[in-house]
Amino acid sequence: MSTKNSFTLTAQTVQNIIASRSIVKQHQAEIGDTVRFHIQGQGFTLPVTDKTGAHVLDRQTQQPLFKTIYGIKANSHIAMLNPLNRAILTEAMKAETAGDTEKAHNLFNQYLNKIQVSFSIVLNHGRINPTFSDKQLVEGECQLITTENGSLITMQNVRAVAVAKLGKTPEFSLSDLMSIDEEPAADDVFTPVVETEGVDENAKA
């Protein structure tokens, strides 16, 4: 998420941040659609609360529950169109124009958090909870949720994506490389690929 910045947010930096993220549109947010994306930031942990604001307890242990919220490098198109979020952006622009950089920064930061697609992991007591890191490649299912304040896009069943391993180069000596024939043999260390597309057969005479 964009809750911590080492610089002051301005209209220009916010524009650059938005442009650096991909965008998830509403028609892409059907239940069950699996997408891959990168984590942005280290996430932050908050208490799990109910509608009244009371801290929710674990049913088995009766200990307070917490959740870690992770932002991904993507904006929610539907959140960007939400009138409440657009009002935040308008107020941020007004504050910047008035020279109130601190107020503008806080409002810009709030807006960036509102439009960023995110997901949460409930921290269960006594279990190994999944954790994610900045720039990590993961995948999950898009979920469109409607609330009193409008619709939002979130991710569910998020899991890490295994990094594909490249094949190991066969053992060879530098003399092997130096002696590769122009016409490759079956046991050459490297076999060059010859481009044949677009060759005029009549020009070979």
C-alpha positions in Angstrom: 0.0 0.0 0.0 1.0 3.7 -0.2 0.7 4.5 3.5 4.4 5.4 3.9 6.3 7.7 1.6 9.7 9.3 2.0 8.7 12.2 -0.2 5.9 14.7 -0.4 3.1 13.6 -2.8 2.1 16.0 -5.5 -0.3 15.9 -8.4 2.6 15.0 -10.7 4.0 12.2 -8.5 0.5 10.8 -8.0 0.0 10.8 -11.7 3.3 8.9 -12.2 2.4 6.3 -9.5 -1.0 5.7 -11.1 0.7 5.3 -14.5 3.3 2.9 -13.2 0.5 0.5 -12.1 -1.6 -1.8 -14.3 -5.4 -1.4 -14.2 -8.1 -4.0 -13.4 -11.4 -3.1 -15.1 -14.8 -4.2 -13.9 -15.4 -6.7 -16.6 -12.1 -8.4 -15.6 -13.2 -8.8 -12.0 -15.6 -11.7 -12.4 -15.4 -14.3 -9.7 -12.9 -17.0 -10.5 -10.8 -15.1 -13.0 -7.2 -15.9 -12.1 -4.6 -13.2 -12.7 -0.9 -12.8 -11.9 0.4 -9.7 -10.3 3.3 -8.2 -8.2 3.1 -7.3 -4.6 3.8 -3.6 -3.9 5.2 -2.9 -0.4 5.6 -5.1 2.6 1.9 -4.9 3.7 0.6 -3.7 7.1 -1.3 -5.4 9.9 -4.6 -4.2 11.4 -7.1 -5.6 13.9 -10.1 -7.5 12.4 -13.2 -5.5 13.4 -17.0 -5.9 12.9 -19.4 -3.3 11.7 -19.5 -1.7 15.1 -15.7 -1.4 15.3 -15.4 -4.0 17.9 -12.3 -6.3 17.8 -13.3 -9.7 16.4 -12.1 -12.7 18.5 -10.9 -16.1 17.3 -13.8 -18.5 17.9 -11.5 -21.3 19.2 -8.9 -19.4 21.2 -10.9 -16.2 21.9 -7.7 -14.2 21.1 -8.1 -11.0 19.1 -7.8 -11.5 15.3 -5.5 -9.4 13.1 -5.1 -9.3 9.3 -2.3 -8.2 7.0 -3.3 -6.1 4.0 -1.1 -6.3 0.9 -1.4 -3.9 -2.0 -0.7 -5.1 -5.5 0.8 -3.1 -8.4 -2.6 -2.4 -10.0 -5.4 0.2 -9.8 -9.1 -0.6 -9.6 -10.9 1.1 -12.5 -14.2 0.9 -10.6 -12.6 2.5 -7.5 -11.2 5.3 -9.7 -14.8 6.0 -10.9 -16.2 6.0 -7.3 -17.6 9.5 -6.6 -16.3 9.3 -3.0 -12.7 8.6 -4.2 -12.9 11.3 -6.9 -14.0 13.8 -4.2 -10.8 12.9 -2.2 -8.7 13.6 -5.3 -10.5 16.9 -5.9 -9.8 18.0 -2.3 -6.2 17.0 -2.7 -5.8 19.1 -5.8 -7.5 22.1 -4.1 -5.1 21.8 -1.1 -2.1 21.7 -3.4 -3.3 24.8 -5.3 -3.8 26.6 -1.9 -0.2 25.7 -0.9 -1.2 23.3 1.9 1.3 20.6 0.9 0.8 18.5 4.1 -2.9 18.3 3.6 -2.5 17.6 -0.1 0.0 14.8 0.6 -2.3 13.1 3.1 -5.3 13.3 0.7 -3.2 12.1 -2.3 -2.0 9.2 -0.2 -5.5 8.4 0.9 -6.6 8.4 -2.8 -3.8 6.1 -3.9 -4.7 3.6 -1.2 -8.4 3.8 -2.1 -7.9 3.0 -5.8 -5.2 0.3 -5.3 -6.3 -3.3 -5.6 -5.4 -5.2 -2.4 -6.1 -8.4 -0.5 -5.9 -9.4 3.2 -4.6 -12.4 5.0 -6.3 -13.2 8.4 -3.6 -14.2 10.9 -4.8 -17.4 12.5 -3.4 -18.3 15.9 -1.4 -21.5 16.0 -1.1 -21.8 12.2 1.6 -20.9 9.7 0.3 -17.8 7.9 1.4 -17.0 4.4 3.6 -13.9 4.1 4.5 -11.9 0.9 7.2 -9.4 0.1 7.6 -6.4 -2.1 7.8 -7.1 -5.9 7.0 -10.8 -5.3 5.0 -12.5 -8.2 1.8 -14.1 -7.0 -1.5 -15.1 -8.4 -5.1 -15.1 -7.2 -8.8 -14.8 -8.2 -10.5 -11.4 -8.8 -13.4 -10.7 -6.5 -15.9 -7.9 -7.0 -17.5 -6.8 -3.7 -20.3 -4.3 -3.3 -20.4 -2.3 -0.1 -22.4 0.7 1.2 -19.7 3.0 -0.2 -19.7 1.4 -3.6 -18.0 -1.6 -5.3 -14.4 -2.6 -5.0 -12.1 -5.2 -6.4 -10.1 -7.5 -4.2 -8.1 -10.7 -4.6 -8.8 -14.1 -3.0 -6.8 -17.4 -2.6 -3.6 -15.6 -3.3 -0.5 -17.8 -3.6 3.1 -17.4 -4.6 4.1 -18.3 -8.2 7.0 -20.6 -8.6 9.9 -19.1 -10.5 10.7 -21.2 -13.6 14.2 -22.6 -13.5 16.5 -22.3 -16.5 18.3 -25.4 -17.8 21.9 -25.9 -16.8 24.5 -25.4 -19.5 26.2 -28.7 -20.5 29.8 -29.1 -19.5 32.2 -27.8 -22.1 35.6 -26.2 -22.6 36.5 -23.0 -24.3 38.1 -25.1 -27.1 34.8 -26.7 -27.7 33.3 -23.3 -28.4 36.2 -22.3 -30.6 35.9 -25.4 -32.7 32.1 -25.3 -33.4 31.7 -26.0 -37.1 29.8 -23.6 -39.4 27.5 -26.6 -40.2 26.5 -27.7 -36.6 26.9 -31.3 -35.7 24.5 -33.2 -33.5 26.9 -33.1 -30.6 27.8 -29.4 -30.7 27.4 -27.6 -27.4 25.4 -24.8 -28.9 23.2 -25.2 -32.0 22.6 -21.8 -33.8 19.1 -21.1 -35.0 19.0 -20.1 -38.7 16.3 -17.7 -39.7 14.6 -19.0 -42.9 11.4 -16.9 -42.9 11.2 -14.5 -45.9 14.0 -16.1 -47.9 13.6 -15.9 -51.7 14.3 -19.3 -53.0 14.9 -17.9 -56.5 17.8 -15.8 -55.1 19.8 -18.8 -54.1 21.0 -19.6 -57.6 
